[in-house]
Each structure stands twice: as structure tokens, then as C-alpha cells.
Amino acid sequence: MLRAGLITLVQLAFCAVAAAQTQTAEPLNLDGAKGLLSSYCGNCHMGDSAIAGFNLDQAQDEASLLLRPQQWSSAARRVRDMEMPPRGQPAPTPDEREALASWIEGTLRAGVCAVGLDPGPQPLRRLNRDEYPHSSARVLGVHFNAGAALPNDGAGGEGFDNAAETLFLSPMHAEKYLEAARQSLDYGLGDPRSRADFLIEPSDDLMAEAAAKATLERFLPRAFRRPVSEAEVRRYLDLFAAADRDDAPYDEAISFALQGVLMSPQFLFRVEQPNVNPQPQLVSDYELATRISYFLWGSMPDQELFDMAASGGLRDPDYLHNKVLCMLDDERSYEFAERFVEQWLGTRELGRDIQPDQNLFPVYDDAELQAAIRHEPILFFQDVLAGERSLLELIDSNFTFLNNKLQKHYGFHIKDLGQNPKRMEVPEDSGRGGILSMAAILAVSSYPHRTSPVLRGKWVLENLLGTPPPPPPPNVPELEENHGAVAARSLRERLEMHRRNVVCASCHDSIDPLGFGLENYDVLGRWRTSDKGMAIDARGALPNGVLFDGPKQLKAVLLERKDLFIRNLVSKMLGYALGRGLTLTDQCTIDRIVDELKDADYDAHTLILEIVNSVPFRYQPGTNPEARVILTEAP
């Protein structure tokens, strides 16, 4: 970090990149890029003593970047994040930084996409805290949540808790999963309907070991999500036999064997047969069924998917298209919307780490209102997906989901609404429509005691547009709160005083206007025209000269940047579907999906269908890391 006392303009350069990210820099050509690289990077990365072996003398044309794509990708990130050039060295302007980083990324993307599509890495992935109880409940045919005591899974990859990078198996996880398996089996064996679904009972005509073998032959393919071999059945039958030799009752002995199944890596992990060929290949039908089911339902495939995998029918494009749409229309898609939306938009933290001040906002103590606030963006997103609506309605729409208490909270006077939220059209001048006007979004982008244009502006840049501002430079003073000598000042006035520090100004000039456009909403999303007796000023002026006033015009500004929004949404959804972080070569897939969405007028179904049909979703990489999939038609 910069030392105290360095020239202020050096600190200013660190922060000002946020301004560049809110507008489009002039594109560079090869000569312009080489000029910037020579001016600002040549001291360290030219000549015989080039640092880290990264020698710009070797970068004579665009093709030379493809010889070291990871190094150049890292260089683009470090230039954009102000990590390079080093402190104290001459530095490019924010526009030059953005132009250079964009040129590097665009050149790499054009090069790697020209040679075909890469399936990308396929890391082994454990079932997470949500997926395990859904899977165990389905394989046992019970309505029992075995995940309540499982440890929380951290976010990884593109910000989701289903990412392989964070789904390790620690000794504590193993102990908790074993206990969850025991509880699930105890519940299943004690429930007559469930018991009959998965257990074959011994009888006068059926010896205990034969009954156990029949049980395992039925149970194992469900649990492993594929056909099983006789050797696999024998492995778990040996567990039954060991317990049976100790004179354990049948239920106890079969439970011991089935616990082994539910603790097997074949159940706990999404295991796929490795591709030993040099070239990428399509995953098997059963593996495809599993990928689709965990993507859209967070659980194992249903019987129809298993049957279609067995018959080979899952490869039929028409069947797969219709099945995916049916899955989106199924009630289980609510949980898909819940998991995706709450992590993408950050609303999962509402009521956990983020809690509105109870003294200032006592209305939030109402449990029914809390539930309606939490469910509104989830139900909204689910409706957009299932209803074949435009993804742009996420920014602006003429409807939302309300129950009686939430409609009163928003100032409506709608009759005949009960406790359950319903889809309701909202008037054009109501200030509602789209996720930006929802109480959950506005609460997580506020402080507990007041709104924050800074937090809300940052939320828009990061969560909607995918262009997060850099962290603030060191030694920047906090915003002076509204008390004592500053009690008469509005929040806008205090932020303007904060921006008199030139180090703060260039960051806040691009963040604050977006947040000011939402100032008509209080911490809980209620509409207001004044705050503490002072009129709300919701005007904003972006660094590129665009002016707007209030949320309606702000949404129009964001719709002008729909390409950024759509690309960010595609990236998030693809990362969620793949359960891993995205790579440089995944950008080729994102490019294709974005183009398809444009052609389809941003139809929500197209997003899901294109992901399911994408190369990273349908293929496994081969042993040759340079091998690619060349598509002549849809996979």
C-alpha cells in the first residue's frame, strides 16, 4: 500500500479506476497497446533482466499473447486493479488502464475462441449443505431435512456455495455427514410408506441376505445416480453380512450397509467417469441427467430423467428442451431461484449479518413482513424464468410479488391480499418494478441505521453490472456522521464534503450517483420524499456526463448498459451451473450465450437452455489440454 505523505495524485490514480469502469474507454489497437506497455511497463519487463521472465520484447503481435495466456490474463487484472505499475512508478490514467486491460482481454478471448471451445476443468464436487439433504430425502423417499446440523459451506467460484473450490471434506464434515445418514435412515425405516419404497423385507420365502441384496440392488443405482456393478453390490452386502454375523437384527444390519452407501464418495460427491481420450467427449447420459438436475433442482434426477438416460432419449434435442422447461415450471425450481438469487444479490445475509436497527425500524420485527421481503426477489426471479419473460425485466418491470403486509409497507391499497405473496401489477408511477425497488435489495445495500449511496452504488456496480470498484486507498477518512456540528447537513452534503478530499472524489464520483438515484427508498425500501425534514435529492451525474433523477431514470440508464448487465448475469449463471470458477476459455461460451440472448430479445428460457447445451456443461476435457470442441451445430 502507499505510504503516508506520497503525492496525492498517486493515491488518486489507485481509486480513479472506478470512474473508468462506468464508461467505455476508447478501444486500443496493437500499436497503441505496445506504446502503453513500453511507457509504463518497460522499466521492469523489457530487456535481459525482465522481471519474472515476463519480457515485453516478445510481445510483437497479438498471437504472441496466446503463448502465455495465463500471464497476460493476470497482467490485465493487475493493471485494472492498480497493482501495476509498482508504487512510485509512472502510471497510466484510468482511461488508459481500462483500455489496455480491455485490449489484453479482448485479444486473448479472440485468440482462444478461434480454435474452438474448451470444456474447462471438471473438479470433483461434494454435495453441499442444501444438496445432501435433498438427495438423501429423495433416495429414501422421505420428507426429512438431514442437513440442519451440517456445517455451512463457504462461497467460491463465481460467489456460490456449490463451487468445487470450497467443497472439501474435513473430518468434521465426515462426522456430520455420518450422523445425517443415521438420522435419515432411522426416519426412513420408521416410516411405513418410505420403508416400503426402499426396503425389501425378509420372509419365509426370502432369506435375510437375499432380501438385503435385493434392497441394495434397488437402492444403489438411486444413490449413485447410475447403474452399478455386481462388485459394488457385493461390497455393501459384505457390510450387511458383517453386522448379521454379530446377530444384529435385520433393520440394524441393513441400516449399517445403507449408511455405508450414504457415506460413499459415489453418493457424497458428484463422481463422473474420467475421460482418458486426448479429445474432449460428451458426458454420459446419466452424468448429463445429474448435471441438469443439480443445476435446476439442487437434487438427484427424478425417475423420468433416469429412464431417459437409460434409453438414450436424453440426447434428443426436442425432449431435452421440453424437459428443461418443465423443470423450470416445477415447484422445485423455487429452491433453485432461492439459492441463486440470494447469493447473487446478497439477500441471504438479510436477517443474519445484516439486520436493520430495531429501534429505528421496529416494523421489521414482524415475521410475516420479514418473510414477504425475503421472498419477493426469489418469486420475482422464478416468475421471469418460468414465464419466458425478458431478463431485462429484472431491471424494470410492471409487476412484483406482494402479500397484504408488504403491499401496505410499500404504500399500496390493494384489497383481497392475504399472507401468501401473489403476482401483482404495479402502477407505472409507483416507484416499483424490477429488483432495485425491492426492500430486500435496499436493506442489504444500507447501513442498519441509515441509507448509503456509497453502498448502494457499489452494489449496482458489483452485483448488477459486474464492474466492482476497487477497494479504497489507505488513510482515507470515514464519512462524518450526522451528529453534533453536522446535524443540519443532508447525507448528500456530507458526501460532498467527503469528496473534497481529491483522493476520495474520483471513486465516489462514479459510485455515489448510482446510489443517489435510489435515495427515495429508506433502509427498508419504503418510498420517501424527505429524510429528517430535508427534501430527498435523487439526482445523479455520471462521469460520462449522463444525468438522471430518481429510480425510474436510473433504471433507464442501466437499461442503456444492458450488455454489461446481461454478460454479468450469464457469467453468474454459468458459474452456478458448472459449480466452479470461470476461466479465460469460458469467456468464449459466455460470448456465444450473450449473442443468442440478443437474438432472442433476452428471453429467460434462452439463458437456461443455452447453458444446458453449452460445451462446458455437456463435455468433459480430454487428456490433451490444448484439444478443443469444434461446433458445427448445437451439441
VEXLO-84930 format. One line per field, with one value per residue (C-alpha): residue in one letter; residue number from 1; x negated, y negated, z. Coordinates in nm, 2 decimals. Each point is the difference from the previous one (the first is absolute). Example, Ala and Ser with C-alpha at 12.3 -4.5 7.8 and 13.67 -1.06 7.14 Angstrom:
type	c(A;S)
seq	c(1;2)
c1	c(-1.23;-0.14)
c2	c(0.45;-0.34)
c3	c(0.78;-0.07)
This chain:
type	c(M;L;R;A;G;L;I;T;L;V;Q;L;A;F;C;A;V;A;A;A;Q;T;Q;T;A;E;P;L;N;L;D;G;A;K;G;L;L;S;S;Y;C;G;N;C;H;M;G;D;S;A;I;A;G;F;N;L;D;Q;A;Q;D;E;A;S;L;L;L;R;P;Q;Q;W;S;S;A;A;R;R;V;R;D;M;E;M;P;P;R;G;Q;P;A;P;T;P;D;E;R;E;A;L;A;S;W;I;E;G;T;L;R;A;G;V;C;A;V;G;L;D;P;G;P;Q;P;L;R;R;L;N;R;D;E;Y;P;H;S;S;A;R;V;L;G;V;H;F;N;A;G;A;A;L;P;N;D;G;A;G;G;E;G;F;D;N;A;A;E;T;L;F;L;S;P;M;H;A;E;K;Y;L;E;A;A;R;Q;S;L;D;Y;G;L;G;D;P;R;S;R;A;D;F;L;I;E;P;S;D;D;L;M;A;E;A;A;A;K;A;T;L;E;R;F;L;P;R;A;F;R;R;P;V;S;E;A;E;V;R;R;Y;L;D;L;F;A;A;A;D;R;D;D;A;P;Y;D;E;A;I;S;F;A;L;Q;G;V;L;M;S;P;Q;F;L;F;R;V;E;Q;P;N;V;N;P;Q;P;Q;L;V;S;D;Y;E;L;A;T;R;I;S;Y;F;L;W;G;S;M;P;D;Q;E;L;F;D;M;A;A;S;G;G;L;R;D;P;D;Y;L;H;N;K;V;L;C;M;L;D;D;E;R;S;Y;E;F;A;E;R;F;V;E;Q;W;L;G;T;R;E;L;G;R;D;I;Q;P;D;Q;N;L;F;P;V;Y;D;D;A;E;L;Q;A;A;I;R;H;E;P;I;L;F;F;Q;D;V;L;A;G;E;R;S;L;L;E;L;I;D;S;N;F;T;F;L;N;N;K;L;Q;K;H;Y;G;F;H;I;K;D;L;G;Q;N;P;K;R;M;E;V;P;E;D;S;G;R;G;G;I;L;S;M;A;A;I;L;A;V;S;S;Y;P;H;R;T;S;P;V;L;R;G;K;W;V;L;E;N;L;L;G;T;P;P;P;P;P;P;P;N;V;P;E;L;E;E;N;H;G;A;V;A;A;R;S;L;R;E;R;L;E;M;H;R;R;N;V;V;C;A;S;C;H;D;S;I;D;P;L;G;F;G;L;E;N;Y;D;V;L;G;R;W;R;T;S;D;K;G;M;A;I;D;A;R;G;A;L;P;N;G;V;L;F;D;G;P;K;Q;L;K;A;V;L;L;E;R;K;D;L;F;I;R;N;L;V;S;K;M;L;G;Y;A;L;G;R;G;L;T;L;T;D;Q;C;T;I;D;R;I;V;D;E;L;K;D;A;D;Y;D;A;H;T;L;I;L;E;I;V;N;S;V;P;F;R;Y;Q;P;G;T;N;P;E;A;R;V;I;L;T;E;A;P)
seq	c(1;2;3;4;5;6;7;8;9;10;11;12;13;14;15;16;17;18;19;20;21;22;23;24;25;26;27;28;29;30;31;32;33;34;35;36;37;38;39;40;41;42;43;44;45;46;47;48;49;50;51;52;53;54;55;56;57;58;59;60;61;62;63;64;65;66;67;68;69;70;71;72;73;74;75;76;77;78;79;80;81;82;83;84;85;86;87;88;89;90;91;92;93;94;95;96;97;98;99;100;101;102;103;104;105;106;107;108;109;110;111;112;113;114;115;116;117;118;119;120;121;122;123;124;125;126;127;128;129;130;131;132;133;134;135;136;137;138;139;140;141;142;143;144;145;146;147;148;149;150;151;152;153;154;155;156;157;158;159;160;161;162;163;164;165;166;167;168;169;170;171;172;173;174;175;176;177;178;179;180;181;182;183;184;185;186;187;188;189;190;191;192;193;194;195;196;197;198;199;200;201;202;203;204;205;206;207;208;209;210;211;212;213;214;215;216;217;218;219;220;221;222;223;224;225;226;227;228;229;230;231;232;233;234;235;236;237;238;239;240;241;242;243;244;245;246;247;248;249;250;251;252;253;254;255;256;257;258;259;260;261;262;263;264;265;266;267;268;269;270;271;272;273;274;275;276;277;278;279;280;281;282;283;284;285;286;287;288;289;290;291;292;293;294;295;296;297;298;299;300;301;302;303;304;305;306;307;308;309;310;311;312;313;314;315;316;317;318;319;320;321;322;323;324;325;326;327;328;329;330;331;332;333;334;335;336;337;338;339;340;341;342;343;344;345;346;347;348;349;350;351;352;353;354;355;356;357;358;359;360;361;362;363;364;365;366;367;368;369;370;371;372;373;374;375;376;377;378;379;380;381;382;383;384;385;386;387;388;389;390;391;392;393;394;395;396;397;398;399;400;401;402;403;404;405;406;407;408;409;410;411;412;413;414;415;416;417;418;419;420;421;422;423;424;425;426;427;428;429;430;431;432;433;434;435;436;437;438;439;440;441;442;443;444;445;446;447;448;449;450;451;452;453;454;455;456;457;458;459;460;461;462;463;464;465;466;467;468;469;470;471;472;473;474;475;476;477;478;479;480;481;482;483;484;485;486;487;488;489;490;491;492;493;494;495;496;497;498;499;500;501;502;503;504;505;506;507;508;509;510;511;512;513;514;515;516;517;518;519;520;521;522;523;524;525;526;527;528;529;530;531;532;533;534;535;536;537;538;539;540;541;542;543;544;545;546;547;548;549;550;551;552;553;554;555;556;557;558;559;560;561;562;563;564;565;566;567;568;569;570;571;572;573;574;575;576;577;578;579;580;581;582;583;584;585;586;587;588;589;590;591;592;593;594;595;596;597;598;599;600;601;602;603;604;605;606;607;608;609;610;611;612;613;614;615;616;617;618;619;620;621;622;623;624;625;626;627;628;629;630;631;632;633;634;635)
c1	c(0.00;-0.11;-0.19;0.14;-0.13;-0.04;0.13;0.38;0.03;-0.15;0.27;0.25;-0.10;0.06;0.36;0.10;0.03;0.36;0.08;-0.15;0.22;0.32;-0.06;-0.15;-0.37;-0.11;-0.12;-0.37;-0.17;-0.33;-0.22;0.19;-0.03;-0.37;-0.05;0.17;-0.19;-0.33;0.07;0.13;-0.13;-0.33;-0.22;0.08;0.09;-0.23;-0.36;-0.21;0.10;0.37;0.17;0.16;-0.10;0.29;-0.18;0.20;-0.26;0.16;0.34;-0.03;0.36;0.33;-0.10;-0.29;0.25;0.14;-0.33;0.05;0.37;0.00;-0.28;0.17;0.34;-0.17;-0.17;0.34;0.15;-0.29;0.00;0.37;-0.02;-0.28;-0.26;-0.22;-0.21;-0.16;0.04;-0.20;-0.03;0.16;0.36;0.26;0.32;0.31;0.12;-0.34;0.02;0.34;-0.08;-0.32;0.17;0.29;-0.24;-0.19;0.32;0.16;-0.32;-0.02;0.37;-0.01;-0.30;0.12;0.35;-0.13;-0.13;0.33;0.17;-0.16;0.21;-0.22;-0.10;0.23;-0.09;0.15;0.28;0.16;0.37;0.04;0.22;0.31;-0.06;-0.08;0.34;0.19;-0.18;0.02;0.37;0.07;-0.20;0.19;0.33;0.04;0.09;-0.29;-0.27;-0.32;-0.21;0.10;-0.31;-0.24;-0.27;0.06;-0.18;-0.20;0.04;-0.25;-0.03;0.24;0.13;0.21;-0.01;0.02;-0.35;-0.24;-0.28;0.15;0.17;-0.27;0.07;-0.15;0.01;0.28;0.20;-0.04;0.13;0.29;0.09;-0.01;0.24;0.22;0.00;0.10;0.29;0.13;0.00;0.16;0.28;0.04;0.01;0.25;0.24;0.21;0.04;-0.37;-0.10;0.20;-0.15;-0.37;-0.01;0.06;0.11;-0.11;0.27;0.06;-0.09;-0.27;-0.31;-0.14;-0.31;0.21;0.23;-0.30;-0.15;0.34;0.01;-0.35;0.07;0.29;-0.17;-0.35;0.10;0.21;-0.27;-0.29;0.22;-0.10;0.00;-0.22;-0.21;0.04;-0.33;0.14;0.31;-0.23;-0.21;0.30;0.16;-0.32;0.08;0.34;-0.16;-0.24;0.28;0.21;-0.28;0.00;0.37;0.13;0.37;0.08;0.08;-0.32;-0.21;0.15;-0.02;-0.37;-0.04;0.21;-0.20;-0.31;0.18;0.10;-0.36;-0.15;-0.19;0.23;0.29;-0.17;-0.17;0.11;-0.23;-0.04;-0.20;-0.32;-0.06;-0.33;0.01;-0.20;0.30;0.30;0.30;0.37;0.09;0.20;0.38;0.01;-0.26;0.20;0.32;-0.19;-0.15;0.34;0.18;-0.25;0.00;0.37;0.12;-0.30;0.07;-0.03;0.19;0.36;0.11;0.08;-0.35;-0.14;0.22;-0.09;-0.37;0.04;0.17;-0.23;0.29;-0.17;-0.20;0.32;-0.02;0.38;0.05;-0.28;0.14;0.34;-0.13;-0.21;0.31;0.21;-0.27;0.01;0.38;-0.03;0.04;-0.35;-0.13;0.09;-0.30;-0.22;0.11;-0.05;-0.35;-0.11;0.17;-0.09;-0.37;-0.01;0.18;-0.13;0.34;-0.08;-0.18;0.31;0.10;-0.34;-0.30;0.22;0.28;0.18;-0.01;0.29;0.04;0.02;0.19;0.22;0.23;-0.26;0.07;0.32;-0.09;0.26;-0.14;-0.35;0.10;0.17;-0.30;-0.24;0.22;0.08;-0.32;0.01;0.35;-0.06;-0.31;0.18;0.29;-0.23;-0.17;0.31;0.22;-0.23;-0.04;-0.28;-0.30;0.01;0.31;-0.24;-0.10;0.34;0.35;0.36;0.06;-0.14;0.11;0.19;0.20;0.22;-0.27;-0.25;0.24;0.09;-0.38;-0.04;0.30;0.24;0.37;0.07;0.30;0.03;-0.37;-0.07;-0.31;-0.13;-0.17;0.17;-0.12;0.14;-0.03;-0.13;0.08;-0.26;-0.04;-0.02;-0.38;0.03;-0.10;-0.33;-0.24;-0.14;0.32;0.03;-0.03;-0.25;-0.24;0.03;-0.06;-0.31;-0.15;0.06;-0.14;0.22;0.08;0.00;-0.02;-0.33;-0.04;-0.35;0.11;0.29;-0.22;-0.26;0.28;0.12;-0.35;-0.10;0.32;0.18;-0.27;-0.29;-0.24;-0.08;-0.19;-0.35;-0.04;-0.07;-0.36;-0.15;0.03;0.34;0.22;0.34;0.31;0.09;0.33;0.30;-0.04;-0.14;-0.12;0.11;0.36;0.16;-0.18;0.17;-0.17;-0.08;-0.16;-0.22;-0.11;-0.08;-0.22;-0.16;-0.07;-0.20;-0.28;-0.12;-0.11;0.37;0.15;-0.07;0.12;0.32;0.07;0.08;0.15;0.21;0.23;0.13;0.08;0.16;0.24;0.15;0.02;0.38;0.00;-0.08;-0.19;0.30;0.09;0.29;0.05;-0.09;-0.03;-0.19;-0.24;-0.02;0.19;-0.22;0.12;-0.14;-0.23;-0.02;-0.18;-0.32;-0.27;-0.23;-0.36;0.10;0.25;0.32;0.25;0.30;0.25;0.15;0.03;0.21;-0.26;-0.28;0.16;0.01;-0.38;-0.06;0.20;-0.23;-0.28;0.19;-0.30;-0.19;0.29;0.08;-0.37;-0.03;0.32;-0.11;-0.34;0.17;0.25;-0.27;-0.22;0.29;0.09;-0.35;-0.07;-0.35;-0.18;-0.01;-0.31;-0.13;0.13;0.35;0.03;0.04;0.31;0.13;-0.05;0.22;0.27;0.01;0.04;0.28;0.18;-0.02;0.15;0.28;0.08;-0.15;0.25;-0.06;0.05;-0.28;-0.25;0.07;0.03;-0.32;-0.19;0.13;-0.11;-0.33;-0.34;-0.11;0.33;0.02;-0.36;-0.30;-0.35;-0.24;-0.36;-0.13;0.05;-0.02;0.28;0.32;0.36;0.07;0.38;0.17;0.34;0.15;-0.16)
c2	c(0.00;-0.36;-0.17;-0.30;-0.32;0.12;-0.23;-0.02;0.06;0.35;0.09;-0.15;0.23;0.30;-0.10;-0.15;0.32;0.02;-0.30;0.19;0.30;-0.20;-0.10;0.14;-0.08;-0.06;0.34;0.05;0.15;0.19;-0.31;-0.19;0.30;0.04;-0.37;0.02;0.32;-0.16;-0.32;0.15;0.35;-0.01;-0.08;0.33;0.22;-0.07;0.11;0.28;-0.07;0.01;0.08;0.34;0.10;-0.22;-0.17;-0.25;0.02;0.33;-0.16;-0.11;0.09;0.13;0.36;-0.03;-0.05;0.34;0.16;-0.10;-0.06;0.04;-0.25;-0.26;0.06;-0.06;-0.31;-0.14;0.05;-0.16;-0.30;-0.05;0.05;-0.26;0.26;-0.08;-0.21;0.02;-0.28;-0.31;0.08;-0.20;0.12;-0.01;-0.19;0.18;0.00;0.13;0.28;0.11;-0.02;0.21;0.26;0.03;0.03;0.29;0.18;-0.05;0.12;0.31;0.07;-0.03;0.23;0.27;0.00;0.03;0.35;0.14;0.04;0.14;0.20;-0.14;0.17;0.26;0.01;0.26;-0.16;0.10;-0.04;-0.32;-0.07;-0.04;0.27;0.28;-0.01;-0.03;0.30;0.22;-0.08;0.09;0.33;0.10;-0.14;-0.21;-0.35;-0.06;-0.27;0.18;-0.32;-0.20;0.09;0.00;-0.28;-0.30;0.00;-0.31;-0.17;0.06;-0.02;-0.27;-0.06;0.31;0.28;0.28;-0.08;0.29;-0.23;-0.02;0.34;0.20;0.28;-0.06;0.25;-0.22;0.02;0.38;0.03;-0.22;0.18;0.33;-0.13;-0.14;0.35;0.17;-0.25;0.03;0.38;0.01;-0.22;0.20;0.33;-0.13;-0.13;0.28;-0.17;-0.08;0.34;0.17;-0.22;0.10;0.31;0.36;0.19;0.36;0.27;0.37;0.01;-0.25;0.03;-0.31;-0.02;0.04;-0.28;-0.22;0.07;-0.09;-0.32;-0.10;0.07;-0.24;-0.26;-0.03;-0.12;-0.27;-0.11;0.01;-0.15;0.26;0.38;0.20;0.31;0.33;-0.07;-0.33;0.18;0.27;-0.27;-0.13;0.35;0.09;-0.28;0.15;0.34;-0.13;-0.15;0.32;0.22;-0.20;0.10;-0.36;-0.02;-0.03;-0.37;-0.08;0.21;-0.15;-0.35;0.06;0.09;-0.30;-0.24;0.12;-0.09;-0.35;-0.05;0.12;-0.25;0.12;-0.16;-0.28;-0.13;-0.06;0.27;0.04;0.25;-0.17;-0.06;0.19;-0.11;-0.30;-0.18;-0.13;0.22;-0.02;0.10;0.31;-0.01;0.07;-0.27;-0.25;0.08;-0.06;-0.33;-0.13;0.11;-0.15;-0.32;-0.06;0.19;0.04;0.37;0.33;0.08;0.10;0.34;-0.15;-0.13;0.33;0.19;-0.24;0.04;0.38;-0.01;-0.26;-0.23;-0.28;-0.08;-0.09;-0.38;-0.04;0.21;-0.17;-0.34;0.09;0.17;-0.30;-0.23;0.24;0.00;-0.38;0.02;0.25;-0.11;0.12;-0.28;-0.24;0.13;-0.05;-0.36;-0.04;0.14;-0.20;-0.33;-0.02;0.05;-0.20;-0.30;0.04;0.02;0.33;-0.22;-0.19;0.10;0.16;-0.23;-0.29;-0.11;-0.33;-0.19;0.12;-0.33;-0.20;0.25;0.20;0.10;0.25;0.21;0.12;0.36;0.00;-0.32;0.13;0.31;-0.20;-0.22;0.30;0.19;-0.29;0.01;0.38;0.03;-0.28;0.17;0.34;-0.16;-0.16;0.33;0.22;-0.25;-0.04;-0.37;-0.24;0.00;-0.38;0.00;0.07;-0.36;-0.14;0.16;-0.08;0.27;0.14;0.25;-0.13;0.12;-0.22;-0.13;-0.07;-0.19;-0.22;-0.04;-0.13;-0.24;0.19;0.05;0.33;0.20;0.38;0.08;0.25;0.14;0.18;-0.23;-0.04;-0.14;-0.35;-0.26;-0.34;-0.35;-0.16;-0.29;0.22;0.01;0.38;0.26;0.19;0.11;-0.35;-0.11;0.31;-0.03;0.29;-0.16;-0.35;0.14;0.20;-0.31;-0.22;-0.04;0.12;-0.36;-0.19;0.03;-0.02;-0.13;0.15;0.35;-0.01;-0.14;0.27;0.26;-0.10;0.00;0.33;0.21;-0.13;-0.12;0.22;-0.29;-0.02;-0.32;0.06;-0.02;-0.35;-0.11;-0.02;-0.29;-0.11;-0.16;0.15;-0.19;-0.24;0.11;-0.22;-0.12;-0.29;-0.29;0.18;0.08;-0.23;0.14;0.24;0.33;-0.15;-0.30;0.21;0.22;-0.32;-0.10;0.34;-0.04;-0.32;0.24;0.06;0.35;0.08;-0.20;0.21;0.32;-0.16;-0.19;0.34;0.18;-0.26;-0.11;0.35;0.01;-0.34;0.12;0.23;-0.25;-0.02;0.34;0.03;0.29;0.23;-0.12;-0.23;-0.29;-0.34;-0.36;-0.13;0.12;-0.16;-0.30;-0.05;0.06;0.30;-0.09;0.31;-0.16;0.17;-0.10;0.27;-0.07;0.04;-0.29;0.20;-0.16;0.16;-0.08;0.28;0.38;-0.01;-0.19;0.21;0.32;-0.16;-0.07;0.36;0.13;-0.20;0.21;0.33;0.16;-0.02;0.12;0.30;0.10;-0.01;0.20;0.26;0.03;0.05;0.26;0.19;0.01;0.12;0.27;0.13;-0.02;-0.16;-0.32;-0.11;0.00;-0.21;0.26;-0.01;-0.35;0.15;0.19;-0.32;-0.19;0.26;-0.01;-0.38;0.00;0.25;-0.20;-0.32;0.19;0.13;-0.34;0.11;0.28;0.16;0.35;-0.05;-0.07;0.34;0.20;-0.14;0.08;0.36;0.03;-0.16;0.18;-0.04;0.14;0.29;0.10;0.14;-0.12;0.25;0.08;-0.25;-0.34;-0.17;0.20;-0.18;0.06;-0.13;-0.06;0.01;0.02;0.01;0.27)
c3	c(0.00;-0.04;0.28;0.17;-0.16;-0.36;-0.26;0.01;-0.37;0.04;0.25;-0.23;-0.28;0.22;0.06;-0.33;-0.19;0.12;-0.23;-0.29;0.07;-0.03;-0.36;-0.31;-0.07;-0.36;-0.14;-0.06;-0.30;0.01;-0.04;0.28;0.23;-0.06;0.06;0.34;0.09;-0.09;0.19;0.32;0.02;-0.19;0.29;0.17;-0.29;-0.29;-0.07;0.13;0.37;-0.06;0.34;0.04;-0.35;-0.14;-0.28;-0.21;-0.28;-0.09;-0.04;-0.36;-0.11;0.13;-0.06;0.25;0.28;-0.06;0.08;0.37;0.05;0.38;0.04;-0.22;0.17;0.33;-0.14;-0.11;0.34;0.18;-0.23;0.06;0.37;0.04;0.10;-0.29;-0.08;0.35;0.25;-0.08;-0.37;-0.28;-0.03;-0.28;0.03;0.10;-0.37;-0.11;0.26;-0.11;-0.37;0.05;0.22;-0.25;-0.29;0.17;0.10;-0.34;-0.18;0.22;-0.04;-0.38;-0.02;0.23;-0.15;-0.35;0.06;0.14;0.33;0.32;0.25;0.27;0.32;0.15;0.37;0.24;0.19;0.33;0.06;0.20;0.30;-0.21;-0.25;0.25;0.18;-0.32;-0.15;0.31;0.04;-0.37;0.01;0.32;-0.10;0.32;0.09;0.24;0.01;0.08;-0.06;0.30;0.19;-0.29;-0.01;-0.22;-0.33;-0.10;-0.33;-0.28;-0.37;-0.12;0.35;0.07;0.26;-0.26;-0.13;0.01;0.12;0.34;0.03;0.18;0.24;0.34;0.30;0.15;-0.33;0.00;0.35;-0.07;-0.32;0.18;0.26;-0.27;-0.17;0.32;0.07;-0.36;0.01;0.35;-0.13;-0.32;0.17;0.25;-0.26;-0.16;-0.33;-0.04;0.13;-0.27;-0.26;0.05;0.23;-0.10;0.31;0.07;0.02;0.02;-0.37;0.00;0.22;0.17;-0.23;-0.31;0.12;0.07;-0.34;-0.16;0.21;-0.11;-0.37;0.02;0.23;-0.15;-0.35;0.15;0.24;-0.25;-0.27;-0.26;-0.06;0.24;-0.03;0.18;0.18;0.14;0.12;0.16;0.18;0.19;0.05;0.18;0.25;0.06;0.04;0.26;0.21;-0.05;0.13;0.32;0.03;-0.07;-0.09;-0.37;0.03;0.18;-0.24;-0.32;0.15;0.06;-0.37;-0.12;0.22;-0.19;-0.33;0.12;0.12;-0.32;-0.23;-0.27;0.19;0.18;-0.31;-0.36;-0.14;-0.38;-0.20;-0.11;-0.37;-0.09;-0.36;-0.13;-0.14;0.20;0.01;0.09;0.35;0.04;0.00;0.37;0.07;-0.22;0.19;0.33;-0.12;-0.11;0.31;0.25;-0.21;0.00;0.30;0.23;0.03;-0.17;-0.33;0.01;-0.14;-0.34;-0.04;0.11;-0.25;-0.28;0.08;-0.01;-0.34;-0.15;-0.05;0.19;-0.32;-0.18;-0.03;-0.01;0.31;0.19;-0.09;0.13;0.31;0.10;-0.03;0.20;0.27;0.01;0.04;0.28;0.36;0.07;-0.21;0.28;0.20;-0.31;-0.02;0.38;0.00;-0.31;0.08;0.36;-0.07;-0.32;0.15;0.36;0.16;0.18;0.26;0.09;0.35;0.05;-0.02;-0.13;0.24;-0.02;0.33;0.21;0.18;-0.32;-0.20;0.24;-0.29;-0.11;0.31;-0.16;-0.11;-0.28;-0.15;0.03;-0.19;-0.27;-0.04;-0.03;-0.25;-0.23;-0.22;0.00;-0.12;-0.25;-0.15;-0.01;-0.19;-0.25;-0.07;0.00;-0.19;-0.30;0.08;-0.09;0.23;-0.03;0.21;0.29;-0.04;-0.07;0.00;0.05;0.27;0.32;0.27;0.30;0.30;0.21;0.24;-0.28;-0.21;0.30;0.07;-0.36;0.04;-0.22;0.07;-0.15;0.12;0.04;0.06;0.27;0.16;-0.32;-0.25;-0.34;-0.33;-0.03;-0.26;0.13;-0.14;-0.22;0.24;0.32;0.02;-0.01;-0.26;-0.04;0.27;0.08;0.17;0.22;0.38;0.03;-0.25;0.15;0.35;-0.08;-0.17;0.30;0.35;0.28;0.10;-0.33;-0.37;-0.18;-0.36;0.02;0.09;-0.25;-0.28;0.07;0.00;-0.34;-0.15;0.16;0.00;-0.31;-0.24;0.11;0.02;0.37;0.11;0.15;0.37;0.14;0.04;0.35;0.24;-0.14;0.27;0.08;-0.10;0.28;0.16;0.05;0.36;0.19;-0.22;-0.31;0.11;-0.24;-0.31;-0.24;-0.10;-0.34;0.16;0.22;-0.29;-0.20;0.29;0.00;-0.37;0.06;0.08;-0.36;0.09;0.07;-0.28;-0.30;0.16;0.13;-0.32;-0.17;0.30;0.18;-0.29;-0.05;0.37;0.01;-0.27;0.27;0.29;-0.03;0.18;0.36;0.17;-0.03;-0.35;0.09;-0.23;0.14;-0.12;0.30;0.27;0.34;-0.14;-0.30;-0.35;-0.18;-0.29;-0.23;-0.28;-0.14;-0.25;-0.13;-0.10;-0.37;0.03;0.03;0.23;0.17;0.27;0.22;-0.04;-0.31;-0.20;0.17;-0.13;-0.35;0.03;0.10;-0.29;-0.22;0.14;-0.04;-0.16;0.32;0.20;-0.22;-0.02;0.37;0.05;-0.26;0.18;0.34;-0.13;-0.19;0.31;0.21;-0.26;-0.03;0.38;-0.05;-0.07;-0.36;-0.21;-0.30;-0.24;0.16;-0.14;-0.35;0.13;0.16;-0.33;-0.18;0.27;0.00;-0.38;0.02;0.26;-0.21;-0.30;0.23;0.15;0.33;0.05;0.34;-0.13;-0.24;0.28;0.17;-0.33;-0.14;0.33;-0.01;-0.36;0.05;-0.04;0.36;0.12;-0.25;-0.04;0.19;-0.08;-0.14;0.10;-0.26;0.16;-0.34;-0.15;-0.07;-0.11;-0.35;-0.03;-0.33;0.16;0.35;0.21)
